């Protein structure tokens, strides 16, 4: 939703008040003000209103997938990624964790009154952690994994399998780039192979991913890198395509599979991103991230009992 579309939300406020709220007040003063407002609103809320919100609010609705199913799924995914350090992330990230470095609107993020936001994409948070570690140890290669419940504010269809919050399994790799994109080539190859291995493990535990397809997308400047990645994965058939989406930094990969019901579904998406260069103000850093919609996997790819 654009700022023009949201103008009605502050139409009754004086312009000086709007400016003070958006820019004039110091952050600490603004958070204190908003916390006071929320406290007063909470004290006025009745038990009946609380129950009604629990019934209707898509952001608080429990997940439809049994928790034991998701826990068992996480165990298999993390076991397939033993070369990555597994982090249990906080449910909150700094305000702007997505919109500051990636091409997304803050209106799609659930922001809080404490200068934070609910994690919408764990890869952005892992980029922050990678930047912190590389500042301390510039020569390091940081490889991280996490399984996290994400929350996003955009409207989703009121249909089975769609939700405002969902589970995602992510991998990230960060380091100083080497000659001829050697780090990116190695990292993307490792991500693809790790996700492919994860699907293999899940197929041994009640899931089915038939007709798997790997697509490598690249800009003309990075086509030679995509070809080197394909050559490093002789066990996986690869299709090549042009990359036109500027969300990615020259390279992207996608893995689709067919569900037991016969639908072809995109399961895994990844690529290179410029986020680390922005965060660290260092043009020599490279960042690779990839994610699997693990809740989607649990919903759509389990074999019938």
C-alpha positions in Angstrom: 0.0 0.0 0.0 1.4 3.4 -1.0 1.8 6.4 1.3 -1.0 8.1 -0.7 -3.4 5.2 -0.1 -2.6 5.3 3.6 -3.1 9.1 3.9 -6.6 8.7 5.5 -5.0 7.1 8.6 -3.5 10.4 9.7 -5.9 12.8 7.9 -7.2 14.1 11.3 -3.7 15.0 12.5 -2.3 18.5 12.2 0.7 18.6 9.9 3.0 19.6 12.7 1.9 16.6 14.7 2.5 14.3 11.7 5.9 15.7 11.2 6.8 15.3 14.8 5.7 11.7 14.8 7.5 10.8 11.6 10.7 12.9 11.9 10.8 15.4 14.7 10.7 13.4 17.9 13.8 11.5 19.0 13.3 7.8 18.6 13.3 7.2 22.4 10.7 9.8 22.9 8.5 8.4 20.1 8.7 4.8 21.4 7.8 6.0 24.9 4.8 8.0 23.5 3.5 5.0 21.4 4.0 2.6 24.3 1.9 4.9 26.5 -0.8 4.9 23.8 -0.8 1.1 23.5 -0.9 0.7 27.3 -4.0 2.9 27.6 -5.7 1.1 24.7 -4.9 -2.3 26.3 -6.4 -1.3 29.6 -9.7 -0.4 27.8 -9.9 -3.7 26.0 -12.6 -6.1 27.2 -12.2 -9.9 27.4 -14.9 -10.2 24.7 -13.0 -7.9 22.3 -9.8 -9.9 23.0 -11.5 -13.1 22.1 -13.0 -11.5 19.0 -9.6 -10.4 17.8 -8.2 -13.9 18.5 -11.0 -15.3 16.3 -10.6 -12.9 13.4 -7.1 -11.5 13.3 -5.0 -13.3 10.7 -1.7 -12.3 12.4 -2.6 -14.2 15.6 -4.2 -17.2 14.1 -2.3 -20.5 15.0 -0.6 -22.4 12.2 -2.7 -25.1 10.6 0.2 -27.6 10.5 0.7 -29.8 13.6 3.8 -28.6 15.6 5.3 -32.2 15.7 5.3 -32.2 11.9 7.1 -28.9 11.7 9.6 -29.9 14.4 10.4 -33.2 12.6 10.8 -31.3 9.3 13.2 -28.8 10.9 15.3 -31.6 12.2 15.7 -33.1 8.7 16.5 -29.7 7.1 19.1 -28.8 9.7 20.7 -32.3 9.5 21.1 -31.7 5.7 23.0 -28.4 6.4 25.6 -29.5 9.0 28.3 -27.3 7.3 26.3 -24.2 8.3 26.1 -22.9 11.8 22.4 -23.0 13.0 21.1 -19.9 14.7 17.9 -19.5 16.7 16.9 -15.9 15.8 15.0 -13.5 17.9 11.4 -13.0 16.8 12.2 -9.3 16.3 14.7 -7.4 14.1 15.7 -3.8 14.0 13.2 -1.5 12.4 14.0 -1.3 8.7 15.9 -4.7 8.6 14.2 -5.5 5.2 13.3 -2.1 3.7 16.7 -0.5 4.3 18.7 -2.9 2.3 16.2 -4.8 0.1 13.5 -3.7 -2.4 10.5 -4.0 -0.2 8.1 -1.6 1.5 7.8 -1.1 5.2 4.1 -1.4 4.7 4.6 -5.1 4.1 6.3 -5.5 7.5 4.7 -5.7 10.9 6.4 -2.9 12.8 6.3 -2.5 16.6 6.2 0.5 19.0 9.8 -0.2 20.3 11.7 0.5 17.1 11.7 -3.1 15.9 9.8 -5.2 13.5 8.7 -8.8 13.3 11.1 -10.9 11.2 9.6 -11.0 7.7 12.7 -12.6 6.0 15.4 -14.3 8.1 18.0 -13.8 5.3 18.0 -10.1 6.0 18.6 -10.7 9.7 21.4 -13.2 8.9 22.9 -10.5 6.6 23.1 -8.2 9.7 24.8 -10.9 11.8 27.2 -11.7 8.9 28.1 -8.0 8.7 28.7 -7.8 12.4 31.0 -10.9 12.3 32.9 -9.7 9.2 33.6 -6.4 10.9 35.3 -8.3 13.8 37.0 -10.9 11.5 37.3 -9.5 7.9 38.9 -12.7 6.5 36.2 -15.0 7.8 33.7 -16.9 5.7 30.3 -16.9 7.5 27.9 -19.7 6.8 24.6 -19.6 8.7 21.3 -21.5 8.7 18.0 -21.0 10.5 14.4 -22.2 10.6 12.2 -19.3 11.5 8.5 -18.3 11.7 8.1 -15.2 9.5 5.3 -12.6 9.6 4.3 -10.5 6.6 1.7 -7.8 6.4 0.6 -8.0 2.7 -2.8 -9.5 2.0 -3.0 -13.2 1.3 -5.9 -15.3 0.0 -8.1 -16.8 2.6 -7.4 -20.3 1.3 -5.7 -23.4 2.8 -1.9 -23.1 2.8 -1.9 -19.3 2.9 -1.1 -17.4 6.1 0.2 -14.1 7.5 2.9 -16.1 9.3 4.8 -19.1 8.1 7.9 -21.2 8.6 11.0 -20.7 6.4 14.3 -22.6 6.3 17.2 -20.3 5.2 20.9 -20.6 4.4 23.4 -17.7 4.0 27.0 -17.4 3.1 29.1 -14.2 3.4 32.8 -13.4 2.7 35.1 -11.1 0.8 34.8 -12.0 -2.8 37.7 -13.8 -4.5 39.0 -13.5 -8.0 36.5 -14.2 -10.9 33.6 -14.6 -8.5 35.1 -17.7 -6.9 33.3 -17.3 -3.6 29.9 -16.7 -5.1 30.4 -19.7 -7.4 31.3 -21.9 -4.5 28.6 -20.6 -2.2 25.7 -20.9 -4.7 26.9 -24.5 -5.6 26.9 -25.4 -1.9 23.4 -23.9 -1.3 21.9 -25.8 -4.2 23.5 -29.0 -3.2 22.4 -28.6 0.4 18.8 -27.9 -0.5 18.8 -30.8 -3.0 20.1 -33.1 -0.2 17.4 -31.8 2.2 14.7 -32.8 -0.3 16.4 -36.2 -0.6 16.2 -36.6 3.2 12.6 -35.5 3.4 11.7 -38.1 0.7 13.0 -40.8 3.1 10.6 -39.4 5.8 7.2 -39.3 4.2 7.5 -36.5 1.6 7.5 -36.6 -2.2 9.2 -34.1 -4.6 8.8 -35.5 -8.1 10.0 -33.9 -11.3 12.4 -31.6 -9.5 13.7 -28.7 -11.7 16.7 -26.4 -11.1 16.8 -23.2 -13.0 19.8 -20.8 -12.9 19.0 -17.2 -13.9 21.8 -14.7 -14.6 22.4 -11.3 -16.1 24.6 -11.3 -19.2 27.6 -10.2 -17.1 27.2 -13.2 -14.8 26.2 -15.9 -17.3 29.7 -17.4 -17.2 29.3 -17.8 -13.4 26.0 -19.6 -13.9 27.7 -22.0 -16.4 30.5 -22.8 -13.9 27.9 -23.5 -11.2 26.0 -25.9 -13.6 29.3 -27.6 -14.4 30.0 -28.1 -10.7 26.6 -29.9 -10.3 26.8 -32.7 -12.9 24.3 -34.8 -10.8 21.5 -32.2 -11.2 19.9 -31.2 -14.5 20.0 -27.5 -15.0 18.0 -25.1 -17.1 19.4 -21.6 -17.8 17.4 -18.3 -18.2 18.0 -14.6 -18.2 17.7 -12.7 -14.9 15.6 -9.6 -15.2 14.5 -9.1 -11.5 16.7 -6.4 -9.9 16.0 -7.8 -6.4 19.0 -10.1 -7.0 22.6 -9.1 -7.6 23.2 -10.8 -11.0 22.4 -14.4 -10.1 19.4 -16.4 -8.9 18.4 -20.1 -8.6 15.0 -21.7 -8.3 14.0 -25.3 -7.5 10.5 -26.4 -8.4 8.9 -29.8 -7.7 5.6 -31.6 -8.3 3.4 -32.3 -5.3 1.7 -35.7 -4.7 -1.5 -34.1 -6.0 0.2 -33.2 -9.3 0.8 -29.5 -8.9 4.2 -27.9 -9.8 5.2 -25.6 -7.0 8.3 -23.4 -6.4 9.9 -24.7 -3.2 13.4 -23.1 -3.0 14.7 -19.7 -4.1 18.1 -18.1 -3.7 20.8 -16.0 -5.2 23.3 -13.2 -4.7 22.4 -9.9 -3.0 24.1 -6.6 -2.4 22.9 -6.2 1.2 26.2 -6.9 2.8 27.9 -4.3 0.7 25.3 -1.8 1.8 25.5 -2.8 5.5 29.3 -2.8 5.7 29.9 -0.1 3.1 32.4 -2.4 1.5 32.1 -3.2 -2.2 34.3 -6.3 -2.0 31.9 -8.3 0.2 29.6 -10.9 -1.3 26.4 -12.4 0.1 24.5 -15.5 -0.9 21.1 -16.4 0.6 18.5 -19.0 -0.1 15.2 -20.1 1.4 12.8 -23.0 1.4 9.1 -22.5 2.3 9.2 -25.3 4.9 5.6 -24.7 6.0 4.5 -25.0 2.3 6.5 -28.3 2.1 4.7 -29.6 5.2 1.3 -28.5 3.7 1.7 -29.7 0.1 4.4 -32.3 -0.2 3.6 -35.0 2.4 2.7 -38.3 0.9 -0.9 -39.4 1.7 -1.0 -41.7 4.7 
